[in-house]
Amino acid sequence: MPPVRTNSNSTPAINTGCSEASVAIGRKKKRTTKNKKLGLIDRLIPVGKYMCRMVSFNWNIRRTLDRGIARLACTSPEEEKDLVQGATNKERDFDRCWDELIKIAPYLPDLVMNCNDLDLVEMTFDYAKTTSRSEDNSKFKKGVVTWRVWSPPLPKGKKGRGFSHPECQRMLCPISVNFADPTSRNAFVIEKSPPATHHVWPRCGYAGYTGNIKSPGQGFLRSGLIKQGALSIMHSPSEADKLDNNDGLDRGTRPGFAETHAITQVTRPFLAYVATLLRYSLSDEHTFRVNGPFNYGQYFADILEYLMDPAFQQTTDELLEWWDSQIFPDAHHARRNPDLSGFSMIHHMRAELSSSDNGDTESEMVEFQEEPLE
């Protein structure tokens, strides 16, 4: 019979208990750290998606965060002001992104200055940027098939779009080409002369899908497909379909991007973003590449430069006003007619009660009378 081991000393048992307790505490700390990281990720993903859609679809996350940290490190407002005023053109873009970032996430300055894992913040924003572009490209790819009547019908997949489809040919055609002329059309479609590049904007962004190279701003960013694409992102894809079918607007029960972020106005970068997505959805390219055969990054930058240029501010302000009336009609009407808001009506009703309590029983003259409905 083998000998039985006995433990006359109780110390090892105590050490074992301490070891088990230490392991349990370590596991709890790991879970707490993991939960904190997951909570941080959950907070930052919506912020990253907002930045991609409303500020810059290809914003440089690392440089923006570094620029923000440099500004936060300034010892006085005057020092930060001097830093901003002495910025290069690229640094101004980083400053613009940082200003928008802390506007939507005021807690971010404390986070980046006290965060032990800044790489996690950067990776989360990068994930949000990639995800939002993927989601929106999918909406455009599927939605553009039903947003208008295509002849012949537009394929659901990328194969058969682009220069393989006659209507896509026309919409991808630069406004410098007379597409109605068979010679010019064949030169563009068959000989790729001129090539379809970002240098001359395509017809798909113009009202009626036409454009005049002598007046390139006329009708730009007012096409039906751009409007429906914007509706699909801001509200829902079904709303874009209802617009085409004249069934009215139906927000549905699930909150859209605009409702989630309380958005009631479009931004200039958002218009450039939607125009970029539309151009890609009409092409036969299977991968969305910023520096591909068609430079979508530069296309976005060129449109945004036009929209941000002070020389065109009156025109672009009118354009944004038109867009707000199309995408957010209720909010746009309330801004233009503040006296007709619900608060104003309640104010008048309370004033009526107050006048009645004071014995003022004189009634106002009836301005008009209507026959009651039967």
C-alpha positions as CSV (number, residue, x, y, z in Angstrom):
1,M,0.0,0.0,0.0
2,P,1.5,3.3,-1.0
3,P,2.3,5.7,1.7
4,V,-0.2,8.5,2.4
5,R,1.2,12.0,2.2
6,T,0.3,14.1,5.2
7,N,0.7,17.9,5.6
8,S,1.6,18.7,9.1
9,N,2.3,22.4,8.2
10,S,-0.7,24.5,7.5
11,T,1.3,27.3,5.8
12,P,1.2,25.8,2.3
13,A,-2.6,25.6,2.5
14,I,-2.7,29.3,3.4
15,N,-0.4,30.1,0.5
16,T,-2.6,28.1,-1.8
17,G,-5.6,30.1,-0.8
18,C,-3.7,33.3,-1.3
19,S,-2.7,32.1,-4.8
20,E,-6.2,31.3,-5.7
21,A,-7.4,34.7,-4.5
22,S,-4.7,36.5,-6.5
23,V,-5.8,34.6,-9.6
24,A,-9.4,35.5,-9.0
25,I,-8.5,39.2,-8.6
26,G,-6.4,39.1,-11.7
27,R,-9.2,37.6,-13.7
28,K,-11.6,40.2,-12.4
29,K,-9.2,43.0,-13.3
30,K,-8.8,41.6,-16.8
31,R,-12.6,41.4,-17.2
32,T,-12.9,45.0,-16.0
33,T,-10.2,46.2,-18.4
34,K,-11.8,44.3,-21.2
35,N,-15.3,45.7,-20.4
36,K,-13.8,49.2,-20.3
37,K,-12.2,48.7,-23.7
38,L,-15.5,47.4,-25.1
39,G,-17.3,50.4,-23.7
40,L,-14.8,52.8,-25.2
41,I,-15.2,51.1,-28.6
42,D,-19.0,51.3,-28.4
43,R,-18.7,55.0,-27.7
44,L,-16.2,55.8,-30.5
45,I,-17.7,53.8,-33.4
46,P,-20.7,56.1,-33.9
47,V,-18.4,59.1,-33.7
48,G,-16.1,57.6,-36.3
49,K,-19.0,56.9,-38.6
50,Y,-20.2,60.5,-38.2
51,M,-16.8,61.8,-39.1
52,C,-16.6,59.7,-42.2
53,R,-20.0,60.8,-43.5
54,M,-20.3,64.4,-42.4
55,V,-16.7,65.7,-42.1
56,S,-14.3,63.7,-44.3
57,F,-14.7,60.2,-45.7
58,N,-10.9,59.7,-45.8
59,W,-9.7,61.6,-42.8
60,N,-6.2,60.9,-41.5
61,I,-7.0,59.6,-38.1
62,R,-3.5,59.4,-36.7
63,R,-2.5,62.9,-37.9
64,T,-5.7,64.4,-36.6
65,L,-5.2,62.9,-33.1
66,D,-1.6,64.0,-33.1
67,R,-2.6,67.5,-34.1
68,G,-5.2,67.5,-31.4
69,I,-2.7,66.4,-28.8
70,A,-0.3,69.1,-29.9
71,R,-3.0,71.7,-29.4
72,L,-4.0,70.3,-26.0
73,A,-0.4,70.5,-24.9
74,C,-0.3,74.2,-25.4
75,T,0.1,76.1,-22.1
76,S,-2.2,79.0,-23.0
77,P,-5.0,79.8,-25.5
78,E,-2.6,82.3,-27.2
79,E,-0.1,79.6,-27.8
80,E,-2.8,77.3,-29.3
81,K,-4.0,80.2,-31.5
82,D,-0.5,80.8,-32.8
83,L,-0.2,77.1,-33.6
84,V,-3.4,77.1,-35.5
85,Q,-2.6,80.3,-37.4
86,G,0.8,79.0,-38.4
87,A,-0.6,75.7,-39.8
88,T,0.1,74.4,-43.2
89,N,-2.7,73.5,-45.6
90,K,-2.6,69.9,-44.5
91,E,-2.5,70.9,-40.9
92,R,-5.6,73.1,-41.4
93,D,-7.5,70.0,-42.6
94,F,-6.4,68.2,-39.5
95,D,-7.5,71.1,-37.4
96,R,-10.9,71.1,-39.1
97,C,-11.3,67.4,-38.4
98,W,-10.2,67.8,-34.8
99,D,-12.6,70.7,-34.2
100,E,-15.5,68.6,-35.6
101,L,-14.4,65.6,-33.6
102,I,-14.4,67.4,-30.2
103,K,-17.7,69.0,-31.1
104,I,-19.5,65.7,-31.4
105,A,-17.4,64.0,-28.7
106,P,-16.5,66.7,-26.0
107,Y,-15.0,64.0,-23.8
108,L,-12.3,63.2,-26.4
109,P,-9.6,65.7,-25.2
110,D,-9.6,64.1,-21.7
111,L,-9.6,60.7,-23.3
112,V,-6.6,61.1,-25.6
113,M,-4.6,62.9,-22.9
114,N,-5.2,60.2,-20.3
115,C,-5.6,57.1,-22.5
116,N,-3.0,54.4,-22.1
117,D,-3.9,52.8,-25.4
118,L,-4.2,55.5,-28.0
119,D,-3.7,52.9,-30.7
120,L,-7.1,51.4,-29.7
121,V,-8.7,54.8,-30.3
122,E,-7.1,55.0,-33.7
123,M,-8.0,51.5,-34.7
124,T,-11.6,52.0,-33.5
125,F,-12.0,55.1,-35.6
126,D,-10.4,53.3,-38.6
127,Y,-12.8,50.4,-38.2
128,A,-15.7,52.9,-38.1
129,K,-14.5,54.7,-41.2
130,T,-14.1,51.4,-43.1
131,T,-17.5,50.1,-41.9
132,S,-19.5,53.2,-42.7
133,R,-18.1,53.3,-46.3
134,S,-18.8,49.6,-46.7
135,E,-22.4,50.0,-45.4
136,D,-23.1,53.1,-47.6
137,N,-21.5,51.5,-50.7
138,S,-23.8,48.5,-50.2
139,K,-26.9,50.8,-49.9
140,F,-25.9,52.6,-53.1
141,K,-25.1,49.3,-55.0
142,K,-28.5,47.8,-54.1
143,G,-30.6,50.9,-54.1
144,V,-29.5,52.5,-57.4
145,V,-31.2,49.6,-59.2
146,T,-34.6,50.7,-58.1
147,W,-34.1,54.5,-57.7
148,R,-35.0,55.0,-61.3
149,V,-36.2,53.1,-64.4
150,W,-33.2,51.8,-66.3
151,S,-33.3,50.8,-70.0
152,P,-32.1,48.1,-70.1
153,P,-32.5,47.1,-66.5
154,L,-29.5,47.7,-64.3
155,P,-27.8,44.5,-63.1
156,K,-27.9,43.9,-59.3
157,G,-24.2,43.1,-59.3
158,K,-21.3,45.2,-60.6
159,K,-20.9,43.0,-63.7
160,G,-22.8,44.7,-66.5
161,R,-22.5,48.2,-65.2
162,G,-20.0,50.9,-66.1
163,F,-19.2,51.1,-69.8
164,S,-21.1,47.9,-70.4
165,H,-24.4,49.6,-69.8
166,P,-25.6,52.4,-72.1
167,E,-27.2,54.6,-69.4
168,C,-24.2,54.2,-67.1
169,Q,-22.0,55.2,-70.1
170,R,-24.0,58.5,-70.3
171,M,-23.9,59.1,-66.5
172,L,-20.2,58.4,-66.2
173,C,-19.4,60.5,-69.2
174,P,-17.5,63.8,-68.4
175,I,-19.6,66.9,-69.0
176,S,-16.9,68.0,-71.5
177,V,-18.0,65.3,-74.0
178,N,-21.1,65.8,-76.2
179,F,-22.6,62.4,-75.5
180,A,-25.5,63.0,-78.0
181,D,-22.9,63.1,-80.9
182,P,-22.2,59.5,-82.0
183,T,-18.6,60.3,-82.9
184,S,-17.8,61.9,-79.6
185,R,-19.7,59.1,-77.8
186,N,-17.9,56.3,-79.5
187,A,-14.5,58.0,-78.9
188,F,-15.3,58.2,-75.2
189,V,-16.8,54.7,-74.8
190,I,-14.6,52.7,-77.2
191,E,-11.4,54.6,-77.5
192,K,-11.4,56.0,-73.9
193,S,-10.9,59.5,-75.3
194,P,-11.0,61.4,-73.1
195,P,-10.5,59.0,-70.2
196,A,-13.0,59.0,-67.4
197,T,-11.0,60.6,-64.6
198,H,-11.7,62.9,-61.6
199,H,-10.4,65.9,-63.6
200,V,-13.8,66.6,-65.3
201,W,-16.9,65.8,-63.3
202,P,-19.3,63.2,-64.6
203,R,-23.0,63.8,-65.6
204,C,-24.4,61.6,-62.8
205,G,-23.9,64.5,-60.4
206,Y,-26.0,67.0,-62.4
207,A,-29.7,67.8,-62.6
208,G,-31.2,65.9,-65.5
209,Y,-27.8,64.0,-65.9
210,T,-26.5,66.7,-68.2
211,G,-23.9,69.4,-67.7
212,N,-22.3,72.3,-69.4
213,I,-18.5,72.5,-69.3
214,K,-18.9,76.3,-69.8
215,S,-21.0,76.5,-66.7
216,P,-19.9,73.6,-64.5
217,G,-21.6,74.8,-61.4
218,Q,-25.1,74.9,-62.9
219,G,-27.2,72.0,-61.7
220,F,-24.2,70.3,-60.0
221,L,-25.1,68.1,-57.0
222,R,-28.8,68.2,-57.8
223,S,-29.4,65.0,-59.6
224,G,-32.2,62.6,-58.6
225,L,-29.9,59.7,-57.8
226,I,-27.7,61.9,-55.5
227,K,-30.9,63.0,-53.6
228,Q,-32.1,59.4,-53.2
229,G,-28.7,58.3,-52.1
230,A,-28.6,61.0,-49.5
231,L,-32.0,59.9,-48.2
232,S,-30.9,56.3,-48.0
233,I,-28.0,57.3,-45.7
234,M,-29.7,59.9,-43.6
235,H,-33.0,58.1,-43.1
236,S,-33.4,54.7,-44.7
237,P,-33.1,52.9,-48.1
238,S,-36.9,52.4,-48.1
239,E,-37.4,56.1,-48.0
240,A,-35.4,56.6,-51.1
241,D,-37.5,54.0,-52.9
242,K,-40.7,55.7,-51.7
243,L,-39.5,59.0,-53.1
244,D,-39.1,57.5,-56.5
245,N,-42.6,55.8,-56.3
246,N,-44.2,59.0,-55.0
247,D,-45.6,57.2,-52.0
248,G,-44.5,59.9,-49.6
249,L,-41.9,59.7,-46.9
250,D,-42.0,57.1,-44.2
251,R,-39.4,57.2,-41.5
252,G,-40.3,53.7,-40.2
253,T,-39.7,52.7,-36.6
254,R,-35.9,52.1,-36.7
255,P,-34.0,55.4,-36.1
256,G,-31.8,56.3,-39.0
257,F,-28.4,58.0,-39.1
258,A,-29.8,61.5,-39.0
259,E,-32.2,60.7,-36.1
260,T,-29.4,59.0,-34.1
261,H,-27.2,62.0,-34.3
262,A,-30.0,64.7,-34.2
263,I,-28.9,65.9,-37.7
264,T,-31.2,68.5,-39.3
265,Q,-28.9,70.0,-41.9
266,V,-26.5,68.6,-44.5
267,T,-22.8,69.5,-44.6
268,R,-20.6,70.3,-47.5
269,P,-18.4,67.2,-47.0
270,F,-21.6,65.0,-46.9
271,L,-22.6,66.2,-50.4
272,A,-19.1,65.4,-51.7
273,Y,-19.3,62.0,-50.0
274,V,-22.7,61.1,-51.6
275,A,-21.5,62.2,-55.0
276,T,-18.4,60.0,-54.6
277,L,-20.5,57.0,-53.6
278,L,-22.9,57.5,-56.6
279,R,-20.1,57.6,-59.1
280,Y,-18.6,54.3,-57.7
281,S,-22.0,52.6,-57.7
282,L,-22.5,53.2,-61.4
283,S,-19.1,51.8,-62.3
284,D,-18.1,48.2,-62.7
285,E,-15.3,48.4,-60.2
286,H,-15.6,45.7,-57.6
287,T,-13.3,47.4,-55.0
288,F,-13.6,50.9,-53.7
289,R,-10.1,52.3,-53.8
290,V,-9.2,55.8,-53.1
291,N,-6.3,55.8,-55.6
292,G,-7.7,53.4,-58.1
293,P,-8.2,53.9,-61.9
294,F,-10.7,56.6,-61.0
295,N,-9.2,58.6,-58.1
296,Y,-12.2,58.8,-55.7
297,G,-10.1,60.5,-53.0
298,Q,-9.2,63.4,-55.3
299,Y,-12.7,63.5,-56.7
300,F,-14.0,64.0,-53.2
301,A,-11.3,66.6,-52.4
302,D,-12.1,68.6,-55.6
303,I,-15.8,68.7,-54.9
304,L,-15.1,69.7,-51.3
305,E,-12.7,72.4,-52.4
306,Y,-15.4,73.9,-54.6
307,L,-18.0,73.7,-51.8
308,M,-15.6,75.3,-49.3
309,D,-14.2,78.1,-51.6
310,P,-15.3,81.5,-50.4
311,A,-15.6,82.7,-54.0
312,F,-18.6,80.3,-54.5
313,Q,-20.1,80.8,-51.1
314,Q,-23.4,82.4,-52.3
315,T,-23.9,79.6,-54.8
316,T,-23.1,76.8,-52.4
317,D,-25.1,78.4,-49.6
318,E,-28.1,78.3,-51.9
319,L,-27.3,74.7,-52.7
320,L,-27.2,73.7,-49.0
321,E,-30.5,75.5,-48.5
322,W,-32.0,73.5,-51.3
323,W,-30.6,70.2,-49.9
324,D,-32.0,71.0,-46.4
325,S,-35.4,71.5,-47.9
326,Q,-35.2,68.2,-49.7
327,I,-33.8,66.0,-46.9
328,F,-35.1,67.7,-43.8
329,P,-38.2,69.5,-44.9
330,D,-39.7,69.9,-41.4
331,A,-36.6,71.3,-39.8
332,H,-35.9,73.5,-42.7
333,H,-39.5,74.9,-42.6
334,A,-39.2,75.5,-38.8
335,R,-36.0,77.5,-39.3
336,R,-37.5,79.6,-42.0
337,N,-40.7,80.2,-40.1
338,P,-39.9,80.3,-36.4
339,D,-43.3,81.9,-35.5
340,L,-45.1,78.8,-36.7
341,S,-43.3,76.4,-34.4
342,G,-45.3,74.4,-31.8
343,F,-43.9,76.6,-29.0
344,S,-45.3,79.7,-30.6
345,M,-48.8,78.1,-30.9
346,I,-48.8,77.1,-27.2
347,H,-47.7,80.6,-26.3
348,H,-50.7,82.1,-28.1
349,M,-53.1,79.6,-26.5
350,R,-51.7,80.5,-23.0
351,A,-52.1,84.2,-23.9
352,E,-55.7,83.6,-24.8
353,L,-56.3,81.9,-21.4
354,S,-54.6,84.8,-19.6
355,S,-56.8,87.3,-21.4
356,S,-59.9,85.4,-20.5
357,D,-58.9,85.3,-16.8
358,N,-58.4,89.0,-16.9
359,G,-62.0,89.6,-18.1
360,D,-61.1,90.5,-21.6
361,T,-64.0,88.9,-23.5
362,E,-63.7,90.8,-26.7
363,S,-63.4,88.3,-29.5
364,E,-61.3,89.0,-32.5
365,M,-62.9,89.4,-35.9
366,V,-63.1,86.1,-37.9
367,E,-60.8,86.4,-40.8
368,F,-62.4,83.7,-42.9
369,Q,-65.1,81.0,-42.7
370,E,-65.1,77.5,-44.1
371,E,-67.9,75.1,-44.7
372,P,-67.7,72.1,-42.3
373,L,-66.8,68.8,-43.8
374,E,-69.6,66.4,-44.2
